Amino acid sequence: MAKKTFQKLSKEKQNTIFDGAAACFAEKGYYGASIKDICENADISNGALYKYFDNKEELFLEVLLRCQEILEEELYKKYTHIENSLKQTVEAYLNQIIKLHQKYPDYIKIYSNLGSFEADLLSDKLNQPFMESADYVYNMVQEAREKGEIKLAIDDKELSFLLDNYFILFLNSLISNYHEIRFRFFLHKKPEEALTNQDKINFILQSITPILK
């Protein structure tokens, strides 16, 4: 947890430090990002950083909490309830992921790397905050069930797991060439053929259509 000296800073100054650190972690990874790099990116001195945080791990965890804050405010809470239909909500959710990637590319890249070897070493400290996203997706599915939108005998937990994995795969495809290739494979797209984000969204929507009324 950040020290009281950091908590006394204005929210704007805190976010400036987080943004600089996030850019560094996104580019070089947790172990590749040096304290010197982070301080230069965040425009603070080495001494100031240690006034605010005990070490790099503490700063990294705080950056992840900032990432979770962004996702919760600008994604999860916006789409935990269904305005029209589950299908339309899923489409809006996917389009919002694109907007978040454009607005917060460094944070989204860090989030997408949570399953990497580096993040696994800190997994015991990361699990709880990011498990909350599953609750929001589950609430979305339960609401669709109550509205009578789900026609197949699929368990709410199973459908939530399916949707959550679609969301994660889509997000990762914005950052990782490997996940982009996976979409190409399942959509039978040749290397020379264009693959747009809308193509991926349409594929996801088509795949859940048989489940819905």
C-alpha positions as CSV (number, residue, x, y, z in Angstrom):
1,M,0.0,0.0,0.0
2,A,1.3,3.5,-0.9
3,K,2.7,5.6,2.0
4,K,0.7,8.5,3.5
5,T,3.0,10.9,1.8
6,F,1.7,9.7,-1.6
7,Q,-1.9,9.7,-0.3
8,K,-1.6,13.4,0.5
9,L,-0.8,14.2,-3.1
10,S,-3.6,15.5,-5.3
11,K,-5.4,12.9,-7.4
12,E,-4.0,14.5,-10.5
13,K,-0.4,14.2,-9.3
14,Q,-1.1,10.6,-8.2
15,N,-2.4,9.7,-11.6
16,T,0.5,11.4,-13.3
17,I,2.9,9.1,-11.4
18,F,0.8,6.1,-12.1
19,D,0.6,7.0,-15.8
20,G,4.4,7.3,-16.1
21,A,5.0,4.1,-14.2
22,A,2.3,2.3,-16.3
23,A,4.0,3.4,-19.5
24,C,7.3,2.0,-18.3
25,F,5.8,-1.3,-17.1
26,A,3.9,-1.7,-20.3
27,E,7.0,-1.2,-22.5
28,K,9.6,-3.1,-20.4
29,G,7.6,-5.4,-18.2
30,Y,7.8,-5.6,-14.4
31,Y,11.4,-6.9,-14.2
32,G,12.7,-4.9,-17.2
33,A,11.4,-1.5,-15.8
34,S,14.1,0.0,-13.6
35,I,13.5,2.5,-10.8
36,K,15.5,5.0,-12.9
37,D,13.2,4.4,-15.9
38,I,10.1,4.8,-13.8
39,C,11.2,8.0,-12.2
40,E,12.1,9.6,-15.6
41,N,8.7,8.6,-17.0
42,A,6.8,9.8,-13.9
43,D,8.9,13.0,-13.7
44,I,9.9,12.4,-10.1
45,S,13.2,11.9,-8.3
46,N,14.5,8.6,-7.1
47,G,14.2,9.9,-3.5
48,A,10.6,11.0,-4.1
49,L,9.6,7.5,-5.3
50,Y,10.8,5.9,-2.1
51,K,9.0,8.6,-0.1
52,Y,5.8,7.4,-1.7
53,F,6.4,3.6,-2.0
54,D,8.5,1.1,-0.2
55,N,9.7,-0.6,-3.4
56,K,8.9,-1.3,-7.1
57,E,6.5,-4.1,-6.3
58,E,4.4,-1.9,-4.2
59,L,4.2,0.7,-7.0
60,F,3.4,-2.0,-9.5
61,L,0.5,-3.2,-7.4
62,E,-0.8,0.3,-7.0
63,V,-0.7,0.8,-10.8
64,L,-2.7,-2.4,-11.1
65,L,-5.3,-1.1,-8.6
66,R,-5.4,2.1,-10.7
67,C,-6.0,-0.1,-13.8
68,Q,-8.8,-2.0,-11.9
69,E,-10.3,1.4,-11.0
70,I,-10.4,2.4,-14.7
71,L,-12.0,-0.9,-15.8
72,E,-14.6,-0.8,-13.0
73,E,-15.7,2.8,-13.7
74,E,-15.5,2.8,-17.5
75,L,-16.4,-0.7,-18.3
76,Y,-17.8,-3.1,-15.7
77,K,-20.3,-0.7,-14.0
78,K,-21.5,0.6,-17.4
79,Y,-22.6,-2.8,-18.6
80,T,-23.5,-4.8,-15.6
81,H,-27.1,-4.0,-16.3
82,I,-28.9,-4.7,-19.6
83,E,-30.6,-1.8,-21.3
84,N,-32.0,-3.6,-24.3
85,S,-30.8,-7.1,-24.8
86,L,-27.8,-9.2,-23.7
87,K,-26.6,-9.3,-27.3
88,Q,-26.6,-5.5,-27.6
89,T,-24.9,-5.2,-24.2
90,V,-22.2,-7.6,-25.3
91,E,-21.6,-5.6,-28.4
92,A,-21.5,-2.3,-26.5
93,Y,-19.1,-4.0,-24.0
94,L,-16.7,-5.0,-26.8
95,N,-16.8,-1.6,-28.4
96,Q,-16.0,0.0,-25.0
97,I,-12.9,-2.3,-24.7
98,I,-11.7,-0.7,-28.0
99,K,-12.2,2.8,-26.6
100,L,-10.4,1.9,-23.3
101,H,-7.5,0.5,-25.3
102,Q,-7.3,3.8,-27.3
103,K,-7.6,5.9,-24.1
104,Y,-5.4,3.9,-21.7
105,P,-3.2,1.7,-23.9
106,D,-0.5,1.2,-21.2
107,Y,-2.9,0.1,-18.5
108,I,-4.8,-2.2,-20.9
109,K,-1.5,-3.8,-22.0
110,I,-0.5,-4.4,-18.3
111,Y,-3.9,-5.9,-17.7
112,S,-3.6,-8.2,-20.7
113,N,-0.3,-9.5,-19.3
114,L,-1.6,-10.5,-16.0
115,G,-1.4,-14.2,-17.0
116,S,2.2,-13.9,-17.9
117,F,5.1,-15.5,-16.0
118,E,6.0,-12.2,-14.4
119,A,2.5,-11.5,-13.1
120,D,2.2,-15.1,-11.9
121,L,5.0,-14.4,-9.4
122,L,2.7,-11.8,-7.8
123,S,-0.6,-13.7,-8.4
124,D,-1.4,-14.1,-4.7
125,K,-1.6,-10.3,-4.5
126,L,-3.4,-9.7,-7.7
127,N,-6.3,-12.2,-7.7
128,Q,-8.9,-10.5,-5.5
129,P,-9.2,-7.1,-7.3
130,F,-9.4,-8.6,-10.8
131,M,-11.8,-11.3,-9.8
132,E,-14.5,-8.7,-9.4
133,S,-14.9,-8.5,-13.2
134,A,-16.4,-12.0,-13.2
135,D,-19.1,-10.8,-10.8
136,Y,-20.2,-8.1,-13.2
137,V,-20.4,-10.5,-16.2
138,Y,-22.4,-12.9,-14.0
139,N,-24.8,-10.2,-13.0
140,M,-25.3,-9.4,-16.7
141,V,-26.2,-13.0,-17.5
142,Q,-28.5,-13.4,-14.5
143,E,-30.4,-10.3,-15.6
144,A,-30.7,-11.7,-19.1
145,R,-32.0,-15.0,-17.6
146,E,-34.7,-13.1,-15.6
147,K,-35.8,-11.3,-18.8
148,G,-36.2,-14.7,-20.6
149,E,-33.5,-14.0,-23.1
150,I,-31.5,-17.3,-22.6
151,K,-33.2,-20.2,-24.3
152,L,-30.7,-23.1,-24.0
153,A,-30.2,-25.2,-20.9
154,I,-26.9,-23.6,-20.1
155,D,-25.9,-22.8,-16.5
156,D,-25.5,-19.1,-15.7
157,K,-21.9,-19.7,-14.5
158,E,-21.1,-21.5,-17.8
159,L,-22.4,-18.7,-19.9
160,S,-20.6,-16.1,-17.7
161,F,-17.4,-18.0,-18.2
162,L,-17.9,-18.1,-21.9
163,L,-18.6,-14.4,-22.2
164,D,-15.7,-13.4,-19.9
165,N,-13.3,-15.5,-22.0
166,Y,-14.6,-13.8,-25.2
167,F,-14.0,-10.4,-23.6
168,I,-10.5,-11.3,-22.5
169,L,-9.6,-12.9,-25.9
170,F,-10.9,-9.8,-27.7
171,L,-9.0,-7.4,-25.4
172,N,-5.8,-9.5,-25.9
173,S,-6.2,-9.4,-29.6
174,L,-5.9,-5.6,-29.6
175,I,-2.5,-6.0,-28.1
176,S,-1.1,-9.4,-29.0
177,N,-0.4,-10.6,-32.5
178,Y,-0.7,-14.2,-31.2
179,H,-4.3,-13.6,-30.2
180,E,-5.0,-11.8,-33.4
181,I,-3.8,-14.9,-35.3
182,R,-6.1,-17.1,-33.2
183,F,-9.1,-15.0,-34.4
184,R,-7.8,-15.3,-38.0
185,F,-7.6,-19.0,-37.7
186,F,-11.2,-19.4,-36.4
187,L,-12.6,-16.9,-38.9
188,H,-10.6,-18.6,-41.7
189,K,-8.9,-15.4,-42.7
190,K,-5.9,-15.6,-44.9
191,P,-2.8,-13.6,-44.0
192,E,-3.4,-11.2,-46.8
193,E,-7.1,-10.6,-45.8
194,A,-8.0,-7.7,-43.6
195,L,-9.4,-8.5,-40.2
196,T,-11.1,-5.7,-38.4
197,N,-12.3,-5.4,-34.9
198,Q,-15.9,-5.3,-36.2
199,D,-15.2,-8.7,-37.9
200,K,-14.2,-10.1,-34.5
201,I,-17.2,-8.6,-32.7
202,N,-19.6,-10.0,-35.4
203,F,-18.0,-13.4,-34.9
204,I,-18.6,-13.3,-31.1
205,L,-22.2,-12.1,-31.5
206,Q,-22.9,-14.8,-34.1
207,S,-21.5,-17.5,-31.8
208,I,-23.8,-16.5,-28.9
209,T,-26.9,-16.0,-31.0
210,P,-28.1,-19.7,-30.8
211,I,-28.1,-19.4,-27.0
212,L,-30.5,-16.5,-27.0
213,K,-34.1,-16.0,-27.9
